[in-house]
Amino acid sequence: LTDLPGELLELILCCDVLGAADIGRVSCTCRRLREACQPRGKVWRERFRLRWPSLMKYYSQTDGVSWLEEYKARHNAGLEAQRIVASFSKRFFSEHVPCDGFSDIETLGCPSHFFEDELMCILNMEGR
């Protein structure tokens, strides 16, 4: 892999069969592959786009975004949203919803569109 031209290496690493964990593992193997998988580069941008295509409208082509950090933030927001939604039935089984019932959502510390996107994913899951 390390002998391939940079453009070809990037195309391989952007392949949709590879997951984020695969990219992380590849980037740990050597300096050349770590540089190919740089946080602000095309590989992590493509990972983000493939996983959450509806969120790309929030980014400009000229933004100097750390796609690896955005990927991590969105992933963590999704895990937190799933945890919160799973707790709803226990907390809101009665008809009365307490005034502070959604305070954990308001203090998530991530962009609101990440949480909204995860809620839409949960709503659109098969079998739900």
N, C-alpha and C positions, 0 to 999 in steps of 0.2 A: 504493500500500500504506500509506503513512504517514497517509493521511486516514481509514483504516478505524478503527472502534472497537477498543479494546484486546482485547476478548473475541474478536471476529471475527479479528483479526490472529493471536491465539494459536491459534485453531482451524486457521487456514491453515498456520501454522508447525508445528503438531503432526501435520499430514497425513503418512501413512506413505510417500508417494512421495518426500518430501524426505529426503535423507540428512544425515549429520552435516556433511559438507563444504558442502552447500547452506546449512545453518543458519549455519555459520561465515562463509560469503560474505555472506549476508543481513545478519548482525550487523555486518559491516564497512562497510556502506553509509551509515548515518547513525545519529545518537544515538537516535532513536525506535525503530528496529529493533534496535539494540544493547540497549536497555532491554527490549524485548520478548523478547529471547533471553538474558536474564541467567542466569548460571551456576547460581543456586539456584532458578530458576523452572520453570514447568510445561513449557516447550518442551524443555529438556535432560532433564528427568525423563522425558518421553514418548519422547524419542530413545533413552534408556537402556532404558526398558521395552520398546520395540519391538524393539530389537536383542538384548537379553538378558532375556527375560521371566522366566526361572527364577530370576534373581538378586534379584528384587523382594522375595522373602520375607526377605531379610536387612536390609531397611530398614523403619523405622517411618514412618507418615504425619507424625509430629511432629518427625522428625529435621531438623535444619538442614543438609542435605547440599548440597554443591556438586556438582550433577549433571554439570556440565561436567568437573570434575576426576575424578569417578567414571568417567565415560565414557572419558576419556583413560587412566586407570589400567587399566581393564578392557581397552581396546584394546591397550595396550602389553603387558599380561600375556598376551594372546592371541598377539601376535607373538612374544614370548619363548618361550611354550609351543610354538608351532609350530617355532621354531628348535631347541629342545631335542629335541623328538620327532623331527625330521628327522635329528638327529645320533645317535639311538639305534642305528640299524642299523650305522653305522661303529664305534661304541664298544662295542657289546655283541653283536657277531657271534658271538663264542665263547660257550660255555655258562657260563663263569665271569664273573660280574658283580663288578667291584671294589667294595670296601666304600665307597669314596667316589664311586661311580658316579652317585649322585643328589644330590651336594652342590650342583650348580648349581640344582636345583629348590628346595632348602631355603633358598637365599640369594636368592630372587627379589625379595623386598622388596615383595610385593603380598599382598593377602588371599588365603588359600589357596582360598577358594571361587571366586575368579577363575580360578585355574589349573585347578581341578577342572572348572569349567564349560567351559573351552576344550578340555580333554581329552575331555569328553563330546561336544562339537561335532565334534571330529576323528573320534571313534569312529562318530558317526552320519552322517558325510558319505556321500553316495551314491558308489558305485564303490570304497568302501574295504572 
